[in-house]
Amino acid sequence: MASPKNSHILALLPLILLLGLQSAIVVFGYALLFSNPKIRGTYFKLKRLFDGVFTVFLGWRG
């Protein structure tokens, strides 16, 4: 993704701030989600299934 050559840094500032906010929401969301023992246990039970699905998908796309 590129920006025009003559764009000023202040024109990119909202994009940078929004991407930082989105990243923080994702990271803190996962931290909050996995702090719940029931959700964490369910994830560990289904981890092998998730890994298999991701392996098939990434192998197909690669």
GROMACS elastic network, one bead per residue, 0.5 to 0.9 nm:
[ bonds ]
;  ai    aj funct       b0    kb
    2     5     6  0.87725   500
    3     6     6  0.83765   500
    3     7     6  0.67949   500
    3    12     6  0.83756   500
    4     7     6  0.54218   500
    5     8     6  0.87253   500
    7    10     6  0.83344   500
    7    11     6  0.65577   500
    7    12     6  0.79188   500
    8    11     6  0.53946   500
    8    12     6  0.71218   500
    9    12     6  0.52446   500
    9    13     6  0.63217   500
   10    14     6  0.77275   500
   11    14     6  0.70145   500
   11    15     6  0.81811   500
   12    15     6  0.54157   500
   12    16     6  0.63058   500
   12    17     6  0.87618   500
   13    16     6  0.50720   500
   13    17     6  0.60928   500
   13    18     6  0.85391   500
   14    17     6  0.51339   500
   14    18     6  0.60374   500
   14    19     6  0.85455   500
   15    18     6  0.51610   500
   15    19     6  0.61227   500
   15    20     6  0.85462   500
   16    19     6  0.52688   500
   16    20     6  0.62134   500
   16    21     6  0.86721   500
   17    20     6  0.50770   500
   17    21     6  0.61606   500
   17    22     6  0.86290   500
   18    22     6  0.61106   500
   18    23     6  0.85831   500
   19    22     6  0.50453   500
   19    23     6  0.61683   500
   19    24     6  0.86238   500
   20    23     6  0.51243   500
   20    24     6  0.62037   500
   20    25     6  0.86584   500
   21    24     6  0.51123   500
   21    25     6  0.61833   500
   21    26     6  0.86916   500
   22    25     6  0.51416   500
   22    26     6  0.62958   500
   22    27     6  0.87261   500
   23    26     6  0.51887   500
   23    27     6  0.61899   500
   23    28     6  0.85663   500
   24    27     6  0.51886   500
   24    28     6  0.59746   500
   24    29     6  0.81290   500
   25    28     6  0.53409   500
   25    29     6  0.56802   500
   25    30     6  0.84671   500
   26    30     6  0.61634   500
   26    31     6  0.85874   500
   27    30     6  0.53282   500
   27    31     6  0.62706   500
   27    32     6  0.87089   500
   28    32     6  0.60450   500
   28    33     6  0.83891   500
   29    32     6  0.51525   500
   29    33     6  0.59644   500
   29    34     6  0.85292   500
   30    34     6  0.59402   500
   30    35     6  0.83351   500
   31    34     6  0.53942   500
   31    35     6  0.60926   500
   32    35     6  0.52273   500
   32    36     6  0.71579   500
   33    36     6  0.58920   500
   33    39     6  0.69994   500
   33    40     6  0.78412   500
   34    37     6  0.70970   500
   34    38     6  0.86954   500
   34    39     6  0.63358   500
   34    40     6  0.52226   500
   34    43     6  0.87770   500
   35    38     6  0.89303   500
   35    39     6  0.80460   500
   35    40     6  0.71651   500
   36    39     6  0.55322   500
   36    40     6  0.61725   500
   36    41     6  0.86543   500
   37    40     6  0.50361   500
   37    41     6  0.59722   500
   37    42     6  0.85441   500
   38    41     6  0.51406   500
   38    42     6  0.62038   500
   38    43     6  0.86365   500
   39    42     6  0.51081   500
   39    43     6  0.61769   500
   39    44     6  0.87160   500
   40    43     6  0.51178   500
   40    44     6  0.63000   500
   40    45     6  0.87230   500
   41    44     6  0.51619   500
   41    45     6  0.62381   500
   41    46     6  0.87122   500
   42    45     6  0.51107   500
   42    46     6  0.62688   500
   42    47     6  0.84349   500
   43    46     6  0.51462   500
   43    47     6  0.57074   500
   43    50     6  0.88123   500
   44    48     6  0.79728   500
   45    48     6  0.74311   500
   45    49     6  0.85305   500
   46    49     6  0.52851   500
   46    50     6  0.63067   500
   46    51     6  0.87223   500
   47    50     6  0.50596   500
   47    51     6  0.60945   500
   47    52     6  0.85666   500
   48    51     6  0.50779   500
   48    52     6  0.61513   500
   48    53     6  0.86639   500
   49    52     6  0.51256   500
   49    53     6  0.62218   500
   49    54     6  0.86205   500
   50    53     6  0.52137   500
   50    54     6  0.61339   500
   50    55     6  0.84725   500
   51    54     6  0.51822   500
   51    55     6  0.59755   500
   51    56     6  0.86171   500
   52    55     6  0.50352   500
   52    56     6  0.61800   500
   52    57     6  0.85517   500
   53    56     6  0.52571   500
   53    57     6  0.61216   500
   53    58     6  0.85389   500
   54    57     6  0.51014   500
   54    58     6  0.59029   500
   54    59     6  0.82146   500
   55    58     6  0.53210   500
   55    59     6  0.58435   500
   55    60     6  0.83821   500
   56    59     6  0.51274   500
   56    60     6  0.60201   500
   56    61     6  0.85820   500
   57    60     6  0.51256   500
   57    61     6  0.61693   500
   57    62     6  0.85236   500
   58    62     6  0.58509   500
   59    62     6  0.50808   500
